[in-house]
């Protein structure tokens, strides 16, 4: 990413303001974010460790969970260390290259996260609707290829964002009223015409996330149709219980994502400090909650996690 084609603005240093108007409370605000950060790293690394160690968990569902955990770790590390440096040490400066790199990894991580949730919905559809063919349809190798496809999609669609920004001139005001380099927050500082940036960012987000939501909705519609055909009430509950963790993670991720995007673009009436705090919670909360949800709701993982926790 260091090879971005930066023009005359490559030597510019942006100033991340943190949460404007609440500078005196930065240290106190940092406490929950630091706790979320530590819990995110511990939870997701624990999932990776347990799934890697336990041969019985080397299944498509748990491999997808590992991809989700890696994505959450990457997204959190792209934002949280810099935010904590701002809160604790007032280290607000960030170079153009660092800013664009952070932007790329954050937004690419969001797209990978969404694509993995779609793949998880596919996994649940095959497990419930085509159980006899599950092992032949979703092999570990196929899951790895789907994970690579999720990554390639994110890189392909997100890379134009920093590349477009790198060609814009930036004038006097280099203050970003945020704790990280969000695409639109940086674009608004440009002296040039950012119409393309605005349209590309909005259309790309709506189309890709909208497509992912449609595919997930289709998967669950087919799952519900298959479940309703089962006569046994106990079988209904058993089939739907396998989807509980995924549904919880999906609701947490998409609800906070859509609210954050919509308020950033259309929430002019919301006080800036409230908006920035909420958007930061969006980047911090889902990566922390995901391993907890799967650890509690997935019996196999819960038992293995309990075994390792008891050994500590």
C-alpha positions in Angstrom: 0.0 0.0 0.0 3.0 2.3 0.4 3.2 2.4 -3.4 0.1 4.6 -3.8 0.6 7.1 -6.6 0.7 10.2 -4.3 1.0 13.5 -6.0 2.0 16.8 -4.5 0.0 16.0 -1.4 2.2 13.0 -0.4 4.1 15.1 2.2 0.9 16.4 3.7 0.2 15.5 7.4 -3.4 15.3 8.4 -4.5 16.1 11.9 -6.9 13.6 13.4 -8.9 15.6 15.9 -10.3 12.7 17.9 -13.6 13.8 19.3 -13.8 17.6 18.8 -15.3 19.5 21.8 -14.5 16.7 24.2 -10.7 16.8 24.2 -10.7 17.2 28.0 -12.5 13.9 28.4 -10.4 11.9 25.9 -8.7 9.9 28.6 -12.0 8.9 30.1 -13.5 8.1 26.7 -10.5 5.9 26.0 -11.3 3.5 28.8 -14.2 1.6 27.3 -12.5 1.6 23.9 -9.3 0.2 25.4 -11.3 -2.5 27.1 -13.2 -3.3 23.9 -9.9 -3.5 22.0 -8.3 -6.0 24.5 -11.5 -8.1 24.6 -11.6 -8.1 20.8 -8.0 -9.4 20.5 -8.4 -11.9 23.3 -11.7 -13.3 22.0 -10.8 -13.6 18.4 -7.3 -15.0 19.0 -8.8 -17.5 21.4 -11.2 -18.6 18.6 -8.3 -18.9 16.1 -6.2 -20.9 18.7 -8.9 -23.3 19.7 -10.1 -24.0 16.1 -6.5 -24.4 15.0 -5.7 -26.8 17.9 -8.8 -29.0 17.7 -8.9 -31.3 14.7 -12.7 -31.9 15.2 -13.3 -28.2 14.5 -11.6 -28.3 11.1 -15.0 -27.9 9.4 -16.3 -25.3 7.0 -18.4 -23.5 9.6 -15.4 -23.0 11.9 -13.1 -22.2 9.1 -15.5 -19.4 8.2 -15.5 -18.3 11.8 -11.7 -18.1 11.7 -11.9 -15.9 8.5 -14.4 -13.7 10.4 -12.0 -13.5 13.4 -9.0 -12.5 11.2 -11.1 -9.9 9.5 -12.2 -8.4 12.9 -8.7 -8.4 14.2 -7.5 -6.6 11.0 -10.3 -4.0 11.1 -9.7 -3.3 14.8 -6.0 -3.0 14.5 -6.4 -0.6 11.6 -8.3 1.9 13.8 -7.9 1.4 17.5 -4.2 1.8 18.1 -4.2 5.2 16.5 -7.4 6.2 18.3 -5.8 5.3 21.6 -2.6 7.3 20.8 -4.9 10.3 20.2 -6.8 9.8 23.4 -3.7 9.1 25.6 -0.7 11.0 24.0 -2.4 13.6 21.8 -0.5 12.1 18.8 -2.9 13.5 16.2 -0.6 13.7 13.1 -0.9 11.1 10.3 0.8 11.2 6.9 -1.1 11.0 3.7 0.2 7.5 3.0 -0.7 6.3 6.5 -4.1 7.8 6.2 -4.9 6.2 2.9 -3.5 2.8 4.1 -5.7 3.0 7.2 -8.7 3.9 5.1 -8.1 1.0 2.7 -7.8 -1.7 5.4 -10.8 -0.4 7.4 -13.2 -0.3 4.4 -11.8 -3.5 2.8 -12.2 -5.2 6.1 -15.9 -4.1 6.3 -16.5 -5.6 2.8 -14.7 -8.9 3.7 -16.8 -9.0 6.9 -20.0 -8.6 4.9 -19.0 -11.2 2.3 -18.1 -13.7 5.0 -21.5 -13.3 6.6 -23.0 -14.1 3.1 -20.9 -17.2 2.9 -22.0 -18.2 6.4 -25.6 -17.9 5.3 -24.8 -20.2 2.4 -23.2 -22.6 4.8 -26.4 -22.7 6.9 -28.6 -23.1 3.8 -26.6 -26.1 2.6 -26.5 -27.6 6.1 -30.3 -27.4 6.6 -31.7 -27.7 3.0 -29.1 -30.2 1.6 -27.7 -32.0 4.6 -26.8 -35.2 2.8 -24.7 -33.3 0.2 -23.2 -30.9 2.7 -19.8 -32.6 3.0 -19.4 -32.8 -0.8 -20.7 -29.2 -1.6 -18.8 -27.3 1.2 -15.3 -28.8 1.5 -12.6 -27.0 3.4 -10.8 -26.3 0.1 -13.9 -24.7 -1.3 -14.3 -22.6 1.8 -10.7 -21.4 1.5 -11.4 -20.4 -2.1 -14.6 -18.5 -1.1 -12.5 -16.7 1.6 -10.0 -15.7 -1.1 -12.8 -14.5 -3.3 -14.2 -12.4 -0.5 -10.8 -10.8 -0.1 -10.3 -10.2 -3.8 -13.7 -8.5 -4.1 -12.9 -6.2 -1.2 -9.5 -5.2 -2.7 -11.0 -4.7 -6.2 -13.8 -2.4 -5.0 -12.0 -0.5 -2.2 -8.7 0.2 -3.8 -10.1 2.9 -6.1 -11.1 5.0 -3.0 -7.6 5.8 -1.8 -6.3 5.9 -5.4 -8.8 8.6 -6.3 -8.1 10.6 -3.1 -4.3 10.4 -3.7 -4.8 12.4 -6.9 -6.6 15.3 -5.2 -4.9 18.5 -4.0 -5.3 19.3 -0.3 -5.0 22.9 0.8 -4.9 24.6 4.1 -7.4 22.8 6.3 -6.0 19.3 7.0 -7.9 18.7 10.2 -10.0 15.6 10.2 -12.8 15.7 12.8 -12.5 12.0 13.6 -10.3 9.4 15.2 -9.5 7.6 11.9 -9.3 8.4 8.2 -12.8 7.8 6.9 -13.2 8.1 3.2 -15.7 11.0 3.2 -14.1 12.8 6.1 -10.8 13.0 4.1 -12.5 13.7 0.7 -14.2 16.8 2.2 -10.8 18.4 2.9 -9.8 18.3 -0.8 -9.7 21.5 -2.8 -10.7 19.6 -5.9 -13.9 18.2 -7.3 -14.9 15.2 -5.2 -18.1 14.3 -7.0 -16.7 11.0 -8.3 -15.5 10.1 -4.8 -18.9 10.8 -3.3 -20.8 8.9 -6.0 -18.5 5.9 -6.1 -18.4 5.5 -2.4 -22.2 5.8 -2.0 -23.1 3.6 -5.0 -20.4 1.0 -4.1 -21.5 0.7 -0.5 -25.2 0.5 -1.3 -24.9 -1.9 -4.2 -22.4 -4.3 -2.5 -23.9 -4.3 1.0 -27.4 -4.3 -0.5 -26.5 -7.3 -2.7 -25.0 -9.1 0.4 -28.2 -8.4 2.4 -30.4 -9.7 -0.5 -28.3 -13.0 -0.7 -28.6 -13.5 3.0 -32.4 -12.8 2.9 -32.7 -15.3 0.0 -30.7 -18.0 2.0 -32.9 -17.6 5.0 -36.1 -17.5 3.0 -35.1 -20.9 1.5 -34.1 -22.1 5.0 -37.5 -21.1 6.4 -39.3 -22.9 3.6 -37.3 -26.1 4.2 -37.9 -25.9 8.0 -41.7 -25.3 7.6 -41.9 -28.5 5.6 -40.6 -30.5 8.5 -43.5 -31.9 10.6 -41.7 -32.3 13.9 -41.6 -29.3 16.2 -38.4 -30.5 17.8 -36.7 -30.6 14.4 -37.9 -27.1 13.7 -36.1 -25.8 16.8 -33.0 -27.9 16.2 -32.7 -26.6 12.6 -33.2 -23.0 13.5 -30.9 -23.1 16.6 -28.0 -23.8 14.2 -28.7 -20.3 12.7 -29.0 -18.4 15.9 -25.4 -17.3 16.2 -25.1 -16.2 12.6 -28.4 -14.2 12.9 -27.2 -12.5 16.0 -23.8 -11.6 14.4 -25.5 -10.4 11.2 -28.0 -8.2 13.1 -25.2 -6.6 15.2 -23.0 -6.0 12.2 -25.5 -4.7 9.6 -27.6 -2.7 12.0 -24.6 -0.7 13.3 -23.0 -0.4 9.9 -26.1 0.9 8.2 -26.9 3.3 11.0 -23.3 4.6 11.0 -23.3 5.1 7.2 -26.7 6.8 7.1 -26.0 9.1 10.0 -22.7 10.1 8.6 -24.2 11.1 5.3 -27.6 12.4 6.4 -27.4 13.1 10.1 -26.4 16.8 9.9 -28.7 17.5 12.9 -26.8 15.1 15.1 -24.1 16.8 17.3 -20.7 15.9 15.7 -19.2 14.5 19.0 -22.2 12.1 19.4 -21.9 11.0 15.8 -18.1 10.3 16.1 -18.5 8.4 19.4 -21.2 6.2 17.8 -19.1 5.5 14.7 -16.2 4.5 16.9 -18.4 2.1 18.8 -19.4 0.7 15.4 -15.8 -0.2 14.6 -15.1 -1.5 18.2 -18.3 -3.4 19.2 -19.1 -6.0 16.5 -15.5 -7.4 16.5 -15.7 -7.8 20.2 -19.2 -9.3 20.3 -18.7 -11.8 17.4 -16.5 -14.4 19.3 -18.7 -14.1 22.4 -21.8 -14.8 20.4 -20.3 -17.8 18.7 -18.7 -19.0 21.9 -22.0 -19.0 23.7 -24.3 -20.2 20.9 -22.2 -22.9 19.2 -22.1 -26.0 21.4 -18.9 -27.5 19.9 -16.9 -24.3 20.2 -18.3 -23.6 23.6 -17.2 -27.0 24.9 -13.7 -26.7 23.5 -13.3 -23.1 24.7 -14.4 -24.2 28.2 -11.8 -26.9 28.2 -8.9 -24.5 27.4 -10.2 -21.8 29.8 -10.3 -24.4 32.6 -6.7 -25.3 32.0 -5.6 -21.6 32.5 
